[in-house]
Amino acid sequence: MTSQPALTAQTAEAGVVAESTAPSAKPKTTRQSKGERYNWPLTIILLLAGVTVIVPLYVTVVMAFKTTAQAVDGNAFSLPAPFSVEGFVRAWNLTDYPTAFIISALITAGTVVGSIVLGAMASYAISRNWDHRLFRWSFFYLLAALFIPFPVVALPQIQLTGLVNLDNPIGVTLLHIVFQLSFSVLLFTAFLRSIPAELEESARIDGASTWQTFWTLVFPLLAPMSATVGIFAFLASWNDFMMPSLITSDPGLQTLPVVQNIFQTQFSNNYNVSFASYLMAMAPAIIVYLFTQRWVMEGVTQGAVKG
């Protein structure tokens, strides 16, 4: 009979202790969550990196819409007053923008398609024959090519393209595909390892050949990574300056980045025309990336997590 009051008293004391300790534990959890959520050094670094991109872009935009007199007044950060499209009109005519845009678009489209198709086919052959020494060393060979920049092999490439009459946009497209192949194979191979081999075995049981299995089953599954590879190939090809300038012998068949060089030599004082031309050249790449950046992150994340 005496043990029941004692148990009741102990239970009440335990409840009081629990209630007294609960409020002190909650702020600690809150502080810990805030500390985990905010990484101030990393945030500051990202802010500084963002400023280094946003400030030049702002100057480019405001200078492009200024008149010639406003562009040379020494205040690059001031807003145009009034807004003027004079620079865009002159840049359009001086650079023959439609022709340069079409050439750049064709080279970039060929590079994107070639990088996706050849990269997917090579990666499929390598990943499914990894036990064979030839395919395994082919993968390492392609990875080694990532460390060879174009300027190192520029002279022999110029001579070879001239000998086979590929010193034109077609030759530039082929070289873009070849130099992009290493990175494409790296991404595709990592993604292919996440695809179960049982799917292909069931397709072969149904009578599908290796070629049919790849195009009807495997290649559609590579859509997220194909988008990632295509976006990287687009940006690399569209923004390339050195390869088209060295390979293409006809000045009338140059790409937009090469055509912009005219403002660094002949029209260096026309800042509004120069910045208008630069803005027209980089606008397509910015627009494409803004609409496709989520596919870049999804493709890279899936390949990294599942691979």
Sequence and secondary structure as in RCSB ss.txt:
>XXXX:A:sequence
MTSQPALTAQTAEAGVVAESTAPSAKPKTTRQSKGERYNWPLTIILLLAGVTVIVPLYVTVVMAFKTTAQAVDGN
AFSLPAPFSVEGFVRAWNLTDYPTAFIISALITAGTVVGSIVLGAMASYAISRNWDHRLFRWSFFYLLAALFIPF
PVVALPQIQLTGLVNLDNPIGVTLLHIVFQLSFSVLLFTAFLRSIPAELEESARIDGASTWQTFWTLVFPLLAPM
SATVGIFAFLASWNDFMMPSLITSDPGLQTLPVVQNIFQTQFSNNYNVSFASYLMAMAPAIIVYLFTQRWVMEGV
TQGAVKG
>XXXX:A:secstr
  HHHHHHHHHHHHHHHHHHHHHHHHHHHHHHHHHHH  HHHHHHHHHHHHHHHHHHHHHHHHHTS HHHHTSS 
TTS  SS   HHHHHHHHHTTHHHHHHHHHHHHHHHHHHHHHHHHHHHHHHHHTTTSHHHHHHHHHHHHGGG  G
GGGHHHHHHHHHHTT  SHHHHHHHHHHHHHHHHHHHHHHHHTTS HHHHHHHHHTT  HHHHIIIIIHHHTHHH
HHHHHHHHHHHHHT  HHHHHH   GGG  HHHHTTHHHHT TT HHHHHHHHHHHHHHHHHHHHHHHHHHHHHH
HHHHHH 
